[in-house]
Amino acid sequence: MPTLSICMRVWLRRFAYSIAALIIVPPATGAVYQQILLATERRANPMPGQLIDVGGYKMHISCVGQGSPPVILDSGQGDSYISWRNVQPEIAKFVSVCSYDRAGLGYSEPNPRPSTSGVFAEELHDLLHAAGVAPPYILVGHSFGGFNVRLFASRYRSETAGMVLVDSAHPDQQKRMPPQLNRLAKFVRQGKLLQFAEPIGIPRLLGDCGDSATIRAAECTFNHMRESTTELEMSRESASEVGAAGDLGDMALIVISRDTNKRLLDLPEELDKTRSRVWAQLQEELSHLSTNGALVIAKGSGHDVQNQRPEIVTEAVHNLVSRARDKSASPERGRDQKR
């Protein structure tokens, strides 16, 4: 199961408070409160980038920097483009880089199609071409985003120059993690119940709707909450799609794993040791998806490596960009030498 976003984990822990607040706060008052503050925050924190029509609905994409091959950043389950705020500006110093919101998340409009990684891969392909972002791409996927970019590379191999997996989900992790950690059904049920609270501003009222106005402007909406839960609900289908996709051949690949020596203090010690051991094995296996793969351990970092050790992600991307440029330049060098 892809790891829950920080915002959703907070909401789930404080679910009981949300129910209590629903009783106290009149729904009409809460709805007005939510809409006024959302509109105010969106005026003060305008959406970067642009909305692109991808066939009946619009998706948000934000590209900065110059140069090729362009780098495409795909966020974890329930996360918007903001999850890359510590990485994208650094990558933009040496190449063009785009973050985006999957349909229903952040500023993107909902998509009536199923919320599975197969759909997301096709959706991203349509978005990039509609936005005029030319391939080949360096794909970067965090957590659940790792599923999406793997399927993208499988279906559009000629348009993919390399891949960075940032503490990526593994299609077998549900089966191989200790059963005590399999709380998917519980999280889905609670996530659906929380959708009642979102339109009338309860998460915002409790201070559980992001730690900045920028995050709240993008993510404190009913659509974002609904899509976050739906992605989680469909995660087994996504895992199945990715498991059937096969390996990556000789594609340039860097797998970045969190530090499995870093304890999760809310778990019993033995259970946490088992979790860490299995996760390390899963990440090692991901690095062998390509004959040209490598594994990097982000020392001191938890799951959100792009925020806790952003320089490691930036360095990995720089490595693949340099390799792609060298590869594209080598035929020209050969022709020059023959002359």
C-alpha positions, 0 to 999 in steps of 0.5 A: 500500500502506498504510504499516506500523505502527511495531511491525510495521516493527520486527518485520520488521527483526528477523525473523532474530533472531526465528528465532534465538530460536525455536531457543533458547527452548523453545516451552512456556516461551515460551508461559507467559512470553507469557501471564503477562506479557500478563495482568499488563500487562492488569491494570495497564492496563485496557481503556478503554471497552467491548466491544460485541456486533456480531452474534456477536463483540465489538468494542472502542470507547472514547468520551470527551467530550460534544457533537455531532457525535461524532468517529470515529477510524479507525487505520492498518493494523495499529494499535489505538485507541492510535494516537490517544492524543495526539489523542483527549484534546484533541478530547474537550475540545470534543466527543464522540470515539470510537476503536475497534479493528477486529475482530481488532486490540487488544481486539476479537474476530476477525471471520470475514469478509474483512479489506477496507475494505468490511467494515470500513465496515459493521462500524464502522456496526454498532458505532456504532449498537450502542454508541448513538453517534448520527449524523451523524459527523465521520470521521477516518481515518489511512493505511489508515483513510482507505480505511475512512472513505471507504467509510463516507461513500459508503455512509452519506452521510446519517450523515456530517457531514464527514471528515478524512483524515490522510496517507491511503492512495490507491487508486492508490498501488501503481500510481503509486509507484516499483516499487522500493517495492512490497514488499507480497508480501515484507511479507506473507510475513514477517508470516505467519512472525512469527505463529509467534513471537507466541504464544510471546513472541519479539517481547516477549522481543526488546523489539519488542512496543511501547514501553509496557505500554499498547501491549503490553497491547492489541497484543502478541497473536496475533490482533493480529499475524494481523489486521495481516498479513491487512489488509496482504494484502487491501489491494489488494482494499480499494484497489479497493473505494475506487477504485470509491466515487466522490467525496464531493460537497460534503462538508466535507473536510480532507486532512492530508499529511505533509511531503514535504520530510522525507527517508526516509534509508533510501532513495536520494535520487532514489528518495525524491524520486520517492516524495515527489513522487508522494505530494504528488500523491496527497494533492492529488487526495484534497483534490479528492474534495469541492468543499468540500475543503482540503489542509493540510501538516503541516510537519516531520511524517512519516506518523504526523501524529497523533503527531508534529503532533497539534495539526494534527489536533485543529485540523482536527477542531475546524474541521469540528465548528464548521462542522457545528454552524453548519450544523445551527443555521442552519435554526433561526435562519431560523425565529427570524427569520421569527417 
